[in-house]
Amino acid sequence: MVKKNPGVAAVLSFFVPGLGQIYNGEFGKGFGFIAGIIISGILCAIYIGFILLLILWVWAIIDAHRVAETENNPEAIQ
């Protein structure tokens, strides 16, 4: 098993939400975040996507970091 760096996963999701999930091997979740961000970006044109965009962005960063830590140390699951 290749260990994933939680910091790298979080930084990747900071720049492109969903990229950290793809780095962690969660391709479906990663592409789901990317699709959600694209939809939120489109909705920003009519002023209702800003909150969703922020929520998805922060969620992607936290999730990427958490999953990488869990994958590296599965016996430490809280």
MODATA-V500626 format. One record per pair of residues at least 24 apart in sequence whose ideal C-beta (glycine too) atoms are under 7 Angstrom apart, sorted by the first residue. I is the first residue (numbers start at 1). J is the second residue. D is the distance in Angstrom with one decimal. If there is no record, write none. Layout:
# MODATA-V500626
i = <I,I>
j = <J,J>
d = <D,D>
This chain:
# MODATA-V500626
i = <3,4,4,4,5,6,6,6,9,9,9,10,10,10,12,13,13,13,14,17,17,17,18,20,20,20,21,21,21,24,24,24,24,26,33>
j = <72,68,71,72,68,65,68,69,64,65,68,61,64,65,64,60,61,64,61,56,57,60,60,60,61,64,60,63,64,64,67,68,71,67,60>
d = <4.9,4.1,5.6,6.3,6.6,4.6,4.0,4.7,3.9,5.7,4.1,5.2,5.5,4.1,6.7,4.3,4.5,4.1,5.4,5.9,5.0,3.7,5.8,6.5,7.0,2.7,6.9,6.7,5.6,6.2,4.9,5.4,6.5,6.6,4.7>
